[in-house]
Amino acid sequence: MKKNRLKNIKKATLNSEVRRKLGVTQEQLALILGISRANVSLAELGTRFHGSESSTWLAGMYMEFYELETGGRSAYRSLETRLFLNEAYRKVLPVMKTQEQDCRRRLKELKQELTALKQLARDSEHAIIVLTTAVGRLQDDGTALTKQQERQIAGINLLKQKAYDRLLTCWEPEQAKLQAKIEALTGEARALRRYRLGVEKTHKPVKKKK
């Protein structure tokens, strides 16, 4: 199986694939293999390949990656890796929990803001109706308007215009923007919680052997 797998891979590809999977530079791979960086570069160009010992080592590393990726090796994580991740999770999970709590606190604030926005929109609409009624009452009494009434109507119309302007600061499109923020923040809080609980359940602490 290993030989057949390796036969299908060009030597230059084998070299670059191992380097990519390791996440190292040509110089760093050369250090691992105990050869020069120029040798690694030439191997990736396909003009030269490493000596037999380096080639065997490189092929072995590639096959180890292959077995890990395809499930050929059951130990997905070594004890060393698990201990490292336990320490990393120990630091990051409380931070994630704090982020989740911050999301929920911000959510509460945004929901209160949305409630206030809706109330302001209703008040503005009602104010427009009430002020329109007031103008109609002054104009429909059947008599000529006095200067005082004209001033009243002018003042009421000015207030009515302000109510319209105020309505545009809290009408449905503005509420929709706020609702979108709430939904996004809700999703973020849920995702943080799911991830945190999943990690806590899956990655149980591994005690270091004395």
N, C-alpha and C positions, 0 to 999 in steps of 0.2 A: 504493500500500500504506500509506504513512504517513498520507495524508489520510483514507483509509477507517478506519484504526486510530484516529485522533484524533476522527473524527466520532462514534464509539461511546462516547466518554468525555466525561462532563459536565465543564465547565470547573472547577467546584468540586472534583470528584474528581481532575482533573489536578493541580490545585494541591496538594491534600493528599497525593496519591500521590508526587509528586516530593519533597515535604518528608519524607515517611516514608522513602523510599528513600535520601535523603541523610542522614537521621538528624539533622535540624536542627529548631530551634524556628521559630515564625513570625517572630520577630525576626531570626533568622539567615538565613532565606530572603529576607526583605525586604532584608537587607544584600547578599545575592548578586544580587538583581534590581535593586537600586538604587531601591527604593520604600519606602513607609512600612509599618510592621507592621500598622497599621489596614487598609491596602489588602489585605494578605495575609489578614487575618482576615475581611474582608467577602467576599473572593473565595471562601474556603472555606465561607462561609455561603450563597453563591450570589446575594448581593445586588449585588455589583459585581465586575468583573474588571479585570485590569491593562490598561495601555495596550498598544498593538500591539507595540511593541518588547519589552516584558517578556513578553507573551503568546507571541511567537515564540520567545524565548529559553527560556521554560518548556517549550513544546512540543518544542523541540529537545532539551532535557535529558531529557524523558520518553522520546522516541524513541531516544535514545542508550542509556538504561537498557534499553529494550525489545529493541534489537538485541543488546546484550551478553547479556541473559538468554536469548534465543532462538537464539543462535549466529549471528546476522547479521553479527557482527564476529568475525573469527577470532582476533584478538589478545586472548586472555582476560585476560592480565595485561600491563600496560605495563612497560617497562624500569624505570621509577621504582618501581613496586610490587614488582617482583621484587627489586630491590636492597634495598628496605626489608625485605622478608620474609627475604632472605638474612641480613641483619644480625640480625633477630629470631630466626631459626632457629639462627644461630650461638651465640646466648646460651642459648636454651631447650633445645636438643638435649642438651648435656652434663648439664643439670639432669635431663632425662627419663631419661638413661642412669643417673644416680646414683639416681633414684627406682626404676628397674628393678632395680638392684643391691641397693638396700635391701629391695625386695620379696622378692628371692630369698634374701637373708640372713635375713629374718624368716621366710620359708617354711621354711628349714632348721631354724630354732629351733622353729617350731611342729610340724614333723614329729618332731623329737626329743622335744618335749613330749608329743605324741600317743603315741609309742612308750613313753615312761615311764608315761603314764596307763594304757595297756593292760597293761603289766607290773604296775603297782600293783593293777589290777583283778583280774588272775589271781592275784597273791599273796594278795589279800584273800579271794578265793573259796577258794583252797587252804587258807588259815589257818582259815576257817570249818569246812571238812571235817576238817582235822587236829584242831582243838579239839573238834569234835563227837565224833570217834572217841575222843579222850582221856576225855571225860565218859562215854561208853558203856563204856569199858574199866573205869572205876572203879565204875560202877553194875552191871555184869554179872558180877561175880566170884562171885555167889551168897551172899555174906555181908553182914551188916548193916554199914552205913557207919559208920566211926569219925568222930569230930569232925574229925580231921585231913583225912579224905577229903571231908567235907562242905565244909570250908573250901577244899579244892582245887577242888571242883566249882563252888563259888560264885565263886572267883577265875577259873577257866577260862571260866565263863559271862559274866563281866564282860569278859574279853578278847575273847570271841566277839562280844559286843554292839559292842565297839569296832571289830572287824573288819567288822561289818555297816555301821556308821556310815561307816567308811573307804571301803567299797565304793561307797556312794552318792555319794562325791565324785569317783569315777572310772569309774562304770558307763557303759553304752552311750549314754544321753542326753547325758552330759557329753562323751563322745568325739565324738558327732555334732556338737555345737556347735563343737568344735575342728576337726573335719573340714570344716565349712562355712566357717570362717575360712580354712582352707588352700585350699579350692577357689576362694574369692573372691579371695584374694591371688594364686593361680596365674593366674586370668583377668586380673587387673590387670597382672601382670608380662608376660603374653603380649601384651596390648593395647598396652602401652607399647612393647614391642619392635617389634611390627608397625607401629605408627604411626611410630616413629623410623626404622626401615629404609625405610618407604615414603616418608617425607619426604626422606631422604638420597638415595634413588634418583630421585625425581620432580623435586625442586627442586635442580638442580645449581647450583653457585655461578656467579654472573654477575660477571665482573670489571668494575669501573668503568673507563670510557674515560678516558684521560688527556687 
